[in-house]
Amino acid sequence: MEDFYQHIYRKQLEAQDMPSNARIASWAMHVLHLLFPERGSLHFDSAEEVRQAFDEAREELLELLQKTKACSHCNNERIADEFFVGLPAIYEVMLTDAEAIMQGDPAAQSLREVIRTYPGFTAICIYRLAHELWVHGVPLIPRILTEHAHSKTGIDIHPGARIGRYLYIDHGTGLVIGETCIIGDHVKLYQGVTLGALSVEKNMANTQRHPVIEDHVIIYAGATILGGQTVIGHHSVVGGNVWLTSSIDPYTTVYHQPNSKFIDSKPIA
């Protein structure tokens, strides 16, 4: 047992300076609140104070990158700089996601309501921050961010997925979007949708394993679409509970044919 205790102790020494998952997630949520003040209680008296707040967030990102020790070869200064230089463009894409939800959900009363309360919008935003770090080659932190969003919203989006503008997620609970999934613009996804991979070997990790969803596609609740060779053509509709492992052409509608039985349960007079 002594060897076991020594082993755990050495691991503890290696990890003691690393930031916790909670702190990494807190940084991302802080950035989200800076971008969307309607989500929190931040108050600034000038644009200069706003600039200082973003500068501080940049310094915190740099510290997180250095302390996670997940990437010995990364230029963390460059990554932190480029992330925040690119943040205005990420913000503009986030606004398209909010607009897609606002226009697509009759229950949405305002953009403020969407931004502040909709779990789909929160999950999309955290994904977009994580994806930016992912494309810069940052390991670990992007997964920590999207798994935090997953735990809070029930929406599981891998940071490696490539997602276009105006993504609309309605409800979203149980939604899964895999690592190599490609999603176009103006796509609508409902709860319980899985955009996943067929069972593959580990050596296929760097191949296209998840489906391609082209522009203006609607995928209803509980649908499962699998495979890296599966392409859902633009302007198609995939109905609830459909299972697809092959491509469909643009402007196609696919429905699941239920086998439902109805029993007359009226009381006997």
Residue frames as qw, qx, qy, qz and C-alpha x, y, z in Angstrom:
[[0.000, 0.883, 0.470, 0.000, 0.00, 0.00, 0.00],
 [0.351, -0.705, 0.065, 0.613, 2.88, 2.39, 0.67],
 [0.330, -0.028, 0.574, 0.748, 3.84, 2.40, -3.02],
 [0.064, 0.670, 0.667, 0.321, 0.24, 3.21, -3.89],
 [0.236, -0.887, -0.274, 0.287, 0.18, 6.17, -1.48],
 [0.387, -0.484, 0.311, 0.721, 3.48, 7.47, -2.85],
 [0.276, 0.283, 0.679, 0.619, 2.12, 7.19, -6.39],
 [0.046, -0.830, -0.538, -0.143, -0.98, 9.23, -5.52],
 [0.359, -0.790, -0.064, 0.493, 1.14, 11.77, -3.66],
 [0.386, -0.206, 0.460, 0.773, 3.42, 12.30, -6.67],
 [0.133, 0.537, 0.660, 0.508, 0.37, 12.81, -8.90],
 [0.214, -0.876, -0.406, 0.147, -0.99, 15.29, -6.38],
 [0.395, -0.588, 0.157, 0.688, 2.27, 17.28, -6.50],
 [0.299, 0.110, 0.606, 0.729, 2.09, 17.38, -10.28],
 [0.040, -0.625, -0.651, -0.429, -1.49, 18.64, -10.26],
 [0.307, -0.618, -0.507, 0.517, -1.50, 20.99, -7.30],
 [0.097, -0.424, 0.071, 0.898, -0.81, 24.17, -9.29],
 [0.031, 0.245, 0.733, 0.633, -3.24, 23.34, -12.08],
 [0.383, -0.029, 0.123, -0.915, -6.46, 25.37, -12.19],
 [0.405, 0.203, 0.844, -0.287, -9.63, 23.45, -11.40],
 [0.133, 0.401, 0.764, 0.488, -12.29, 22.69, -13.97],
 [0.092, -0.821, -0.530, 0.191, -14.56, 25.04, -12.03],
 [0.209, -0.685, 0.093, 0.692, -12.14, 27.94, -12.43],
 [0.202, -0.051, 0.670, 0.713, -11.73, 27.30, -16.16],
 [0.016, 0.602, 0.756, 0.256, -15.52, 27.21, -16.58],
 [0.179, -0.810, -0.341, 0.442, -15.85, 30.36, -14.47],
 [0.223, -0.399, 0.342, 0.821, -13.48, 32.18, -16.83],
 [0.078, 0.240, 0.750, 0.612, -15.63, 31.26, -19.84],
 [0.116, -0.742, -0.660, 0.010, -18.84, 32.30, -18.11],
 [0.238, -0.692, -0.095, 0.675, -17.21, 35.60, -17.17],
 [0.150, -0.147, 0.538, 0.816, -16.31, 36.22, -20.82],
 [0.030, -0.491, -0.793, -0.360, -19.90, 35.38, -21.76],
 [0.191, -0.801, -0.476, 0.308, -21.19, 37.91, -19.21],
 [0.225, -0.493, 0.187, 0.819, -18.80, 40.53, -20.60],
 [0.063, 0.094, 0.693, 0.712, -20.17, 39.93, -24.08],
 [0.345, -0.525, -0.605, -0.489, -23.79, 39.87, -22.90],
 [0.002, -0.214, 0.511, -0.833, -24.24, 42.16, -19.86],
 [0.656, -0.234, -0.112, -0.709, -27.93, 41.22, -19.76],
 [0.790, -0.066, -0.609, 0.009, -26.85, 37.81, -18.43],
 [0.624, -0.238, -0.513, 0.539, -25.33, 39.18, -15.21],
 [0.276, -0.912, -0.271, 0.139, -24.81, 42.10, -12.88],
 [0.601, -0.067, 0.098, 0.790, -21.58, 43.55, -14.30],
 [0.086, 0.958, 0.259, -0.083, -21.52, 47.35, -14.40],
 [0.600, 0.013, 0.138, 0.788, -19.07, 49.63, -16.18],
 [0.009, -0.828, -0.235, 0.509, -18.89, 53.41, -16.19],
 [0.232, 0.774, -0.344, -0.479, -16.97, 53.76, -19.45],
 [0.882, 0.429, -0.185, -0.063, -15.75, 51.95, -22.53],
 [0.236, 0.656, -0.654, 0.294, -12.27, 52.12, -21.01],
 [0.536, -0.322, 0.656, -0.422, -13.46, 50.01, -18.08],
 [0.925, 0.255, 0.144, -0.242, -14.88, 47.50, -20.55],
 [0.624, 0.632, -0.445, 0.115, -11.51, 47.35, -22.33],
 [0.109, -0.568, 0.716, -0.390, -9.75, 46.78, -19.01],
 [0.784, -0.109, 0.468, -0.394, -12.16, 43.96, -18.15],
 [0.908, 0.409, -0.061, -0.070, -11.38, 42.19, -21.43],
 [0.341, 0.684, -0.587, 0.267, -7.65, 42.75, -20.87],
 [0.431, -0.425, 0.678, -0.419, -7.98, 41.09, -17.47],
 [0.911, 0.135, 0.281, -0.271, -9.87, 38.18, -19.03],
 [0.712, 0.609, -0.344, 0.067, -7.05, 37.85, -21.57],
 [0.029, 0.615, -0.700, 0.363, -4.49, 37.69, -18.76],
 [0.695, -0.203, 0.562, -0.399, -6.54, 35.06, -16.96],
 [0.919, 0.364, -0.011, -0.148, -6.74, 32.96, -20.13],
 [0.462, 0.661, -0.553, 0.210, -2.97, 33.16, -20.47],
 [0.305, -0.474, 0.706, -0.428, -2.57, 31.99, -16.88],
 [0.862, 0.039, 0.365, -0.349, -4.98, 29.10, -17.45],
 [0.811, 0.531, -0.242, -0.033, -3.13, 28.06, -20.60],
 [0.255, 0.635, -0.656, 0.318, 0.19, 28.08, -18.77],
 [0.394, -0.377, 0.682, -0.487, -0.98, 26.36, -15.62],
 [0.920, 0.090, 0.120, -0.361, -2.94, 23.51, -17.21],
 [0.280, -0.546, 0.761, 0.209, 0.42, 22.22, -18.56],
 [0.806, 0.300, 0.488, -0.151, -1.50, 20.34, -21.23],
 [0.702, 0.676, 0.101, 0.200, 0.52, 21.73, -24.12],
 [0.633, -0.525, 0.154, 0.547, 4.28, 22.08, -23.76],
 [0.471, 0.089, 0.452, 0.752, 4.79, 23.34, -27.33],
 [0.115, 0.831, 0.506, 0.198, 1.98, 25.92, -27.52],
 [0.247, 0.208, -0.087, 0.943, 2.75, 29.64, -27.81],
 [0.164, -0.619, -0.722, 0.263, 0.32, 30.65, -25.09],
 [0.061, -0.508, -0.062, 0.857, 0.90, 34.40, -25.49],
 [0.131, 0.094, -0.595, -0.788, 0.00, 34.19, -29.17],
 [0.195, -0.393, -0.882, -0.170, -3.04, 32.01, -28.49],
 [0.132, -0.627, -0.554, 0.532, -4.40, 34.40, -25.84],
 [0.013, 0.424, -0.158, -0.892, -3.83, 37.41, -28.10],
 [0.174, -0.011, -0.724, -0.667, -5.43, 35.82, -31.15],
 [0.131, -0.476, -0.865, 0.094, -8.38, 34.55, -29.14],
 [0.037, -0.684, -0.416, 0.598, -9.31, 38.03, -27.96],
 [0.054, 0.331, -0.403, -0.852, -8.58, 39.67, -31.32],
 [0.206, -0.130, -0.833, -0.497, -11.06, 37.19, -32.81],
 [0.030, 0.352, 0.799, -0.487, -13.64, 37.63, -30.07],
 [0.342, 0.395, 0.070, -0.850, -15.69, 40.36, -31.85],
 [0.452, 0.188, -0.673, -0.556, -16.24, 37.99, -34.80],
 [0.220, -0.158, -0.950, 0.155, -17.26, 35.17, -32.43],
 [0.152, 0.362, 0.511, -0.765, -19.68, 37.59, -30.75],
 [0.425, 0.297, -0.278, -0.808, -21.27, 38.43, -34.11],
 [0.428, 0.011, -0.859, -0.280, -21.88, 34.73, -34.78],
 [0.089, -0.251, -0.830, 0.490, -23.37, 34.30, -31.29],
 [0.311, 0.327, 0.181, -0.874, -25.82, 37.09, -32.12],
 [0.496, 0.144, -0.597, -0.613, -26.97, 35.14, -35.18],
 [0.309, -0.130, -0.935, 0.116, -27.64, 32.14, -32.92],
 [0.086, 0.334, 0.582, -0.736, -29.74, 34.29, -30.59],
 [0.408, 0.303, -0.176, -0.843, -31.63, 35.70, -33.58],
 [0.412, 0.043, -0.839, -0.353, -32.28, 32.18, -34.93],
 [0.164, -0.283, -0.873, 0.362, -33.83, 31.15, -31.60],
 [0.182, 0.367, 0.295, -0.863, -35.83, 34.37, -31.40],
 [0.461, 0.273, -0.382, -0.753, -37.24, 33.91, -34.90],
 [0.438, 0.066, -0.864, -0.238, -37.75, 30.16, -34.60],
 [0.231, -0.279, -0.858, 0.364, -39.41, 29.83, -31.20],
 [0.221, -0.650, -0.414, -0.598, -42.90, 31.34, -30.87],
 [0.618, -0.669, -0.383, 0.157, -42.48, 31.27, -27.08],
 [0.542, -0.111, -0.092, 0.828, -39.47, 33.63, -27.19],
 [0.005, -0.905, -0.397, 0.150, -40.56, 37.14, -26.23],
 [0.097, 0.972, -0.208, -0.051, -37.29, 39.02, -26.79],
 [0.674, 0.488, -0.460, 0.310, -33.60, 38.64, -27.55],
 [0.179, -0.585, 0.555, -0.565, -32.92, 39.52, -23.93],
 [0.851, -0.206, 0.296, -0.381, -34.98, 36.53, -22.83],
 [0.924, 0.326, -0.189, 0.057, -33.14, 34.23, -25.26],
 [0.414, 0.606, -0.502, 0.458, -29.71, 35.45, -24.18],
 [0.282, -0.515, 0.541, -0.602, -30.45, 35.30, -20.48],
 [0.713, -0.163, 0.487, -0.477, -32.55, 32.16, -20.10],
 [0.901, 0.314, -0.140, -0.266, -32.26, 29.75, -23.03],
 [0.730, -0.433, 0.501, 0.169, -29.98, 26.76, -22.31],
 [0.792, 0.438, 0.313, 0.288, -29.51, 26.20, -26.05],
 [0.267, 0.919, -0.104, 0.269, -28.01, 29.67, -26.41],
 [0.473, -0.764, 0.437, -0.040, -25.69, 29.14, -23.44],
 [0.850, -0.092, 0.479, 0.199, -24.48, 25.80, -24.83],
 [0.659, 0.666, 0.179, 0.302, -23.87, 27.29, -28.29],
 [0.023, 0.954, -0.221, 0.199, -21.92, 30.23, -26.86],
 [0.609, -0.602, 0.514, 0.051, -19.66, 28.07, -24.70],
 [0.851, 0.225, 0.402, 0.251, -19.11, 25.78, -27.68],
 [0.492, 0.825, 0.040, 0.274, -18.06, 28.76, -29.83],
 [0.231, -0.876, 0.410, -0.108, -15.52, 29.93, -27.23],
 [0.763, -0.317, 0.557, 0.083, -14.22, 26.37, -26.84],
 [0.807, 0.474, 0.293, 0.195, -14.04, 25.83, -30.61],
 [0.259, 0.931, -0.202, 0.157, -11.87, 28.92, -31.04],
 [0.416, -0.680, 0.602, -0.043, -9.37, 27.48, -28.56],
 [0.864, 0.065, 0.498, 0.039, -9.68, 24.08, -30.28],
 [0.699, 0.685, 0.096, 0.181, -8.70, 25.47, -33.69],
 [0.052, 0.884, -0.425, 0.190, -5.65, 27.08, -32.04],
 [0.681, 0.257, -0.664, 0.170, -4.53, 23.62, -30.96],
 [0.271, -0.457, 0.562, -0.634, -5.30, 24.02, -27.26],
 [0.501, -0.131, -0.853, -0.059, -5.89, 20.64, -25.60],
 [0.299, -0.275, -0.778, 0.480, -8.00, 19.88, -22.52],
 [0.085, 0.269, 0.306, -0.909, -9.51, 23.33, -21.88],
 [0.427, 0.026, -0.414, -0.803, -12.00, 23.19, -24.79],
 [0.519, -0.216, -0.815, -0.141, -13.33, 19.84, -23.53],
 [0.208, -0.277, -0.655, 0.672, -13.58, 21.16, -19.98],
 [0.220, 0.168, 0.033, -0.960, -15.67, 24.08, -21.27],
 [0.542, -0.032, -0.526, -0.654, -18.09, 22.06, -23.38],
 [0.480, -0.225, -0.838, 0.127, -18.48, 19.41, -20.67],
 [0.024, -0.223, -0.490, 0.842, -19.34, 22.21, -18.23],
 [0.431, 0.113, -0.191, -0.874, -22.03, 23.39, -20.65],
 [0.533, -0.075, -0.797, -0.274, -23.16, 19.78, -21.04],
 [0.296, -0.231, -0.804, 0.462, -23.55, 19.39, -17.27],
 [0.106, 0.283, 0.328, -0.895, -25.55, 22.62, -17.01],
 [0.481, 0.313, -0.152, -0.805, -27.77, 22.31, -20.07],
 [0.765, 0.131, 0.616, -0.135, -27.90, 18.64, -21.07],
 [0.661, 0.742, -0.037, -0.102, -26.52, 19.64, -24.49],
 [0.727, -0.381, 0.430, 0.376, -23.33, 17.84, -25.54],
 [0.578, 0.814, -0.057, 0.008, -21.41, 19.66, -28.31],
 [0.823, -0.172, 0.117, 0.529, -17.84, 18.56, -28.97],
 [0.091, -0.832, 0.100, 0.537, -15.54, 21.59, -29.40],
 [0.327, -0.245, 0.682, 0.607, -14.12, 20.11, -32.58],
 [0.402, 0.608, 0.680, 0.075, -17.45, 20.22, -34.44],
 [0.152, -0.050, 0.266, 0.951, -17.73, 22.84, -37.18],
 [0.101, 0.674, 0.708, -0.183, -20.97, 24.77, -36.90],
 [0.226, 0.427, 0.335, 0.809, -22.20, 27.58, -39.10],
 [0.106, -0.070, 0.218, -0.968, -24.21, 30.67, -38.31],
 [0.600, -0.121, -0.061, -0.788, -27.81, 30.90, -37.09],
 [0.350, -0.034, -0.934, 0.066, -27.85, 27.59, -35.21],
 [0.574, -0.354, 0.028, -0.737, -31.26, 27.07, -33.59],
 [0.302, -0.017, -0.926, 0.225, -31.50, 24.64, -30.68],
 [0.568, -0.427, -0.127, -0.692, -34.99, 24.20, -29.25],
 [0.857, -0.478, 0.058, -0.185, -35.06, 22.79, -25.70],
 [0.351, 0.715, -0.593, 0.119, -31.92, 20.79, -26.45],
 [0.619, -0.456, 0.586, -0.256, -31.89, 18.27, -23.61],
 [0.834, 0.004, 0.549, 0.056, -30.10, 15.12, -24.76],
 [0.605, 0.787, -0.097, -0.063, -28.71, 16.72, -27.93],
 [0.714, -0.399, 0.413, 0.400, -25.34, 15.27, -29.02],
 [0.554, 0.818, -0.144, -0.051, -23.05, 16.73, -31.70],
 [0.916, -0.182, 0.134, 0.331, -19.87, 14.73, -32.33],
 [0.467, -0.581, 0.249, 0.618, -16.30, 15.89, -32.89],
 [0.265, -0.120, 0.597, 0.748, -16.11, 15.78, -36.70],
 [0.267, 0.698, 0.662, -0.054, -19.69, 16.84, -37.36],
 [0.153, -0.021, 0.248, 0.956, -20.11, 19.67, -39.89],
 [0.124, 0.702, 0.665, -0.221, -23.25, 21.80, -39.63],
 [0.285, 0.413, 0.341, 0.795, -24.17, 24.53, -42.09],
 [0.088, -0.042, 0.183, -0.978, -26.11, 27.77, -41.65],
 [0.574, -0.073, -0.022, -0.815, -29.72, 28.13, -40.50],
 [0.491, -0.041, -0.869, -0.053, -29.98, 24.60, -39.08],
 [0.588, -0.438, 0.171, -0.659, -32.67, 23.73, -36.51],
 [0.448, 0.091, -0.874, 0.167, -32.08, 20.96, -33.98],
 [0.653, -0.520, -0.073, -0.546, -34.55, 19.72, -31.39],
 [0.502, -0.552, 0.593, -0.301, -34.07, 17.81, -28.14],
 [0.832, -0.096, 0.539, -0.086, -32.68, 14.29, -28.20],
 [0.726, 0.664, -0.166, -0.061, -31.03, 14.58, -31.61],
 [0.706, -0.457, 0.433, 0.325, -27.81, 12.59, -32.02],
 [0.587, 0.765, -0.259, -0.048, -25.31, 13.51, -34.71],
 [0.666, -0.558, 0.495, 0.018, -22.90, 10.69, -33.99],
 [0.213, 0.543, -0.771, -0.255, -20.46, 8.14, -35.33],
 [0.941, 0.014, -0.278, -0.192, -20.88, 4.54, -36.29],
 [0.796, -0.524, 0.273, 0.133, -18.73, 2.17, -34.28],
 [0.608, 0.721, -0.292, 0.162, -15.16, 2.70, -35.48],
 [0.842, -0.121, -0.243, 0.466, -11.64, 1.72, -34.48],
 [0.397, -0.798, -0.045, 0.452, -9.42, 4.05, -32.45],
 [0.485, -0.176, 0.419, 0.747, -7.07, 4.48, -35.42],
 [0.186, 0.608, 0.559, 0.533, -9.87, 6.36, -37.22],
 [0.271, -0.679, -0.388, 0.561, -9.69, 9.21, -34.69],
 [0.108, -0.497, 0.190, 0.840, -8.49, 11.71, -37.31],
 [0.055, 0.204, 0.768, 0.604, -11.06, 10.82, -39.97],
 [0.434, -0.133, -0.085, -0.887, -14.55, 12.14, -40.70],
 [0.100, -0.112, -0.971, 0.186, -16.72, 10.01, -38.40],
 [0.171, 0.513, 0.603, -0.586, -19.79, 12.19, -37.95],
 [0.421, 0.630, 0.611, 0.228, -22.42, 13.42, -40.41],
 [0.147, -0.021, 0.173, 0.974, -22.55, 16.57, -42.50],
 [0.140, 0.713, 0.645, -0.237, -25.70, 18.67, -42.10],
 [0.310, 0.294, 0.331, 0.841, -26.10, 21.18, -44.91],
 [0.085, -0.017, 0.146, -0.985, -27.84, 24.59, -44.77],
 [0.544, -0.053, -0.044, -0.836, -31.49, 25.09, -43.81],
 [0.514, -0.082, -0.850, -0.085, -32.02, 21.56, -42.42],
 [0.574, -0.437, 0.248, -0.647, -34.54, 20.80, -39.67],
 [0.482, 0.069, -0.867, 0.100, -33.99, 17.73, -37.47],
 [0.603, -0.525, -0.082, -0.595, -36.79, 16.91, -35.05],
 [0.505, -0.567, 0.529, -0.378, -36.70, 15.37, -31.59],
 [0.815, -0.194, 0.532, -0.117, -35.12, 11.99, -31.07],
 [0.799, 0.585, -0.134, -0.042, -33.64, 11.63, -34.56],
 [0.662, -0.506, 0.459, 0.308, -30.32, 9.78, -34.83],
 [0.663, 0.736, -0.139, -0.014, -27.97, 10.44, -37.75],
 [0.719, -0.518, 0.404, 0.227, -24.72, 8.49, -37.81],
 [0.828, 0.169, 0.366, 0.389, -21.59, 8.12, -39.89],
 [0.258, -0.577, 0.239, 0.737, -18.90, 10.21, -41.55],
 [0.149, 0.063, 0.710, 0.685, -20.22, 9.47, -45.04],
 [0.042, 0.675, 0.736, -0.040, -23.76, 10.58, -44.18],
 [0.085, -0.018, 0.099, 0.991, -24.77, 13.91, -45.72],
 [0.160, 0.668, 0.674, -0.271, -28.15, 15.52, -45.05],
 [0.328, 0.379, 0.406, 0.764, -28.87, 17.67, -48.09],
 [0.003, 0.063, 0.183, -0.981, -29.83, 21.31, -47.72],
 [0.503, -0.042, -0.055, -0.861, -33.45, 22.27, -47.05],
 [0.529, -0.118, -0.828, -0.142, -34.26, 18.74, -45.85],
 [0.576, -0.456, 0.251, -0.630, -36.48, 17.76, -42.92],
 [0.422, 0.089, -0.892, 0.139, -35.69, 14.77, -40.72],
 [0.619, -0.524, -0.238, -0.535, -38.67, 13.75, -38.60],
 [0.489, -0.573, 0.510, -0.416, -38.70, 12.68, -34.97],
 [0.780, -0.238, 0.566, -0.121, -37.20, 9.29, -34.06],
 [0.795, 0.577, -0.176, -0.065, -35.77, 8.74, -37.55],
 [0.693, -0.468, 0.457, 0.302, -32.61, 6.60, -37.71],
 [0.640, 0.760, -0.098, -0.053, -30.29, 7.45, -40.62],
 [0.646, -0.468, 0.448, 0.403, -26.92, 5.99, -41.59],
 [0.522, 0.268, 0.544, 0.600, -27.03, 7.01, -45.26],
 [0.071, -0.185, 0.088, 0.976, -27.24, 10.31, -47.11],
 [0.319, 0.689, 0.642, -0.105, -30.39, 12.05, -48.30],
 [0.365, 0.408, 0.346, 0.762, -30.72, 14.51, -51.18],
 [0.028, 0.067, 0.179, -0.981, -31.56, 18.19, -50.76],
 [0.512, -0.041, -0.099, -0.852, -35.24, 19.03, -50.24],
 [0.528, -0.107, -0.834, -0.116, -35.97, 15.55, -48.86],
 [0.545, -0.437, 0.295, -0.652, -38.40, 14.87, -46.01],
 [0.481, 0.074, -0.870, 0.080, -37.89, 11.70, -43.96],
 [0.603, -0.434, 0.177, -0.646, -40.44, 10.51, -41.42],
 [0.056, -0.141, 0.960, -0.235, -40.47, 7.65, -38.95],
 [0.589, -0.214, -0.517, -0.583, -43.51, 5.43, -39.54],
 [0.323, -0.295, 0.687, -0.580, -44.94, 4.69, -36.09],
 [0.464, -0.166, -0.841, -0.225, -46.65, 1.44, -35.28],
 [0.208, -0.130, 0.506, -0.827, -49.10, 2.79, -32.75],
 [0.266, -0.380, -0.871, -0.161, -52.16, 1.01, -31.38],
 [0.283, -0.266, 0.152, -0.909, -55.23, 2.82, -30.08],
 [0.232, -0.277, -0.920, 0.149, -57.45, 1.20, -27.48],
 [0.363, -0.567, -0.273, -0.687, -60.93, 2.43, -26.75],
 [0.327, -0.049, -0.750, 0.573, -60.89, 2.95, -23.01],
 [0.401, -0.371, -0.071, -0.835, -64.30, 4.50, -22.56],
 [0.278, -0.114, 0.804, -0.514, -65.99, 3.23, -19.38],
 [0.197, -0.260, -0.895, -0.304, -68.62, 0.52, -19.76],
 [0.414, -0.334, -0.013, -0.847, -72.08, 1.88, -19.06]]
